[in-house]
Amino acid sequence: MPVETLQPPSRTASISAARPSIGVLDVWSHIEPRFGGVGPAASALSTAVGRYGMRIAQVAICHESEKTLADGIDSRVSKIRSSAPRGIADLRIANALRQAVGAADVCHVHGMWVPHCLAARRLARELGKPVVSSVHGGLEQWELRHKWLKKALYSWLLERPSLERSGCLRALSEREVGDYRRYGSRAAIALVPNGIEPLERVNPSRFLEWFPELKHKQIVLFLGRIHEKKGILNLVRAWKTVAARRHDAHLVIAGPSYEDAGDKVRELISDLQLRQAVTLAGVISGPIKTEALSASKYFCLPSYSEGLSVAVLEALSIGLPPVITPECNFQRVEACGAGRITSNEPDTLADTLVSCLDQGSRPWQDMSRASQRLARTDFDWNAIGATMGSVYEWLLGGDRPDCVVVK
């Protein structure tokens, strides 16, 4: 299992010489887009903490076949590559991680139900390093019900005792604070959300050239893994009604398929005779993704379970009003007038989407501006990096920050 050389970003010049430099190691699994947003969110948090003035190192545990970095993952990330079965991966990962953990002052472990979490936490304890654990929605009720027997046994034997030995748990939302407590954890919890760098709209001409059927259409964009937990099948069912009531509406589904969910989506589109009203755009990234966001009228993520979606943050930042479920954990979206929170039950979702599409240009512009304000006030990476940095300082003997809940 080779380990690529660690190349953490250099310290920012803004750090005070009087404050000791703290070394932080972030560890997660997978680098490719098909594995979702944990890697991009973990990497972006690490980079933001680096701007706060801490030395950072990022390590991703990857399969040997993974080559393409997902948007948002720092190109300097170090990779531990392995094709080992899960049963023996834990020990091998720990051996490969030992140098990186030894060089850090604090270890931040991202994810759940995967061997690197147990390995990194155990190694950090052996070397006397405090651990922060982020489960990124892994304790949502949908997630716990999915493969529940396997997860129940794994929790009892391994995950729960390992997680409880963390010096601090990091929650993305108030809902996740409750998830930790329902799971039985009594550890301190730091409420620190994901963030987003400001995005600006661009000319979407290339995206529209790739998909000419979208020209002059009112586009609703689904962007993310094509996974049943994202509510994607209910969105397609809802679109049958939307397309009948709004002939100018078009649904774009962009992202990698998870297991057989992509096949189910294609089959449902065919069964509902929606091929003229739905475009499967595949995996899009970089400038083309920005063009897709810019070309769209609304973003839709009718998920059953989320941590704090990077895709929703991207939509907010660019001024694309989101239509989401409560499980997406953006409670302020509707209160701020930035979007709509609704059920993913097909009839209700269809009514919500049609209502949004029926709005005039001025209400939509108000929602768009509110989306951008929300992204810049609540989800600014610089502020979030400073907050997370204060948690690391507290674990090393500093004052407890306000974001930490100890009961």
Phi, psi and omega in degrees: 000092183290147175246123178285151187299132176290130177226072181295149178299152180290159179294143176288146183289347184281346183294140179288138179294339182283341182266127180297145180282124181259132178264126182241131176250122173256131182233131175214180179245140172078146180238345187274154182302329185294348181264007172090195193266000182297312180301308178301319181292319180294318180294318180295322177297315180301316179297320179295321176296325176298322177293335176289343174117015181255152175282128183237150172222140182236131180231129176245133176270117189233153167285155182300335183280348185282125183235321190267126177284133172293152175306135177098345178274128181299131182295344180274004180301138174273148186236131170256113186257136182205145170245017183291144173300155184301328183298332180245000183293327184305308182295317181294321178296318180300318179297319181289331182277347192305315182296317182294318178294319180297330181277349184265160171264328180223141177247133178244116184256125184249129176117182180199155177069017181230150189299328185296333179296311179296316183297312183293318180295317181295318181294319178299319178297318180300324183264006176072032180255131175294148185239134167252134178243130175241120182267351173052051177084005183292347179252010173300149185300321178299317181296319181291328178285331181289121184054048192297321183294314179300317181290324179298316179294317180297320179298310184297317184280322193229302193294313185298309179296326178293314181297321184292339179276002176294145175291332180202144173257139179254124178254140179277339186205168175299323178300320181289331172304313178296324178299317178300315182293320177294332177287347177104004183283137176247008181290160174297146181233130174257123178271102184223108184285172166288163178232186180208139171282145182302134176245147178239145178295149180230170175290122185270024189300319182293319178300318180288333174290322177295324183233075186298339179294349182271349182297134178067020177255156172269104191268130168252126188252126165256122183230116180156184177297137175277092189224139184300331180292343178281359181073019187294325180292321176293327176296317178296318178298317179296327185293338176302317179287317181301313183296327179289328184266338180227095185291344179268002183272144179217132179263128174249124177250115184234129177149169179280148178279143176250122183053236184255016183296323179299319178296321179295322179295313180299318180296319180292320176301318179293314182298323182271004179056052183248016185297334179274353184241359182225135175243127172266107189270352182073199181279124176237147183206171176059221183301325180294323177295319177298321177295320179297317176298321182289329183280345190270158178265321178218156172251140180228125174225090183271058193282150170275338186199129177214159165275275170209099194299127174295324181296320176297319178298319178298318179298313179301314185297324182273356179086029179258108185300131180266146169247111191222169176264163176303331182291350176282346171070032173245069187298330185279353182303310183285320180298327180274357182073024184266349183177196182233141173248128188212175174280156173263013171296129193307315182294317179294317179298318179298315179300319180296314181295318178296318178302318179295314182293335179282347181295151175283177185293323182293312176301322178295317178298323176297318178296319181298314179294322178295323177300312181295320178299317180298316179299319185280335181269319186263341190229035178283123184298326181298314179293320181292321177298320178294320178296314179296322177300322179293331176292316178298319178298320178298317180296338179259017173112000180277187179288146178288124181284162183296336183285351184267126176254128184252000180241000000 
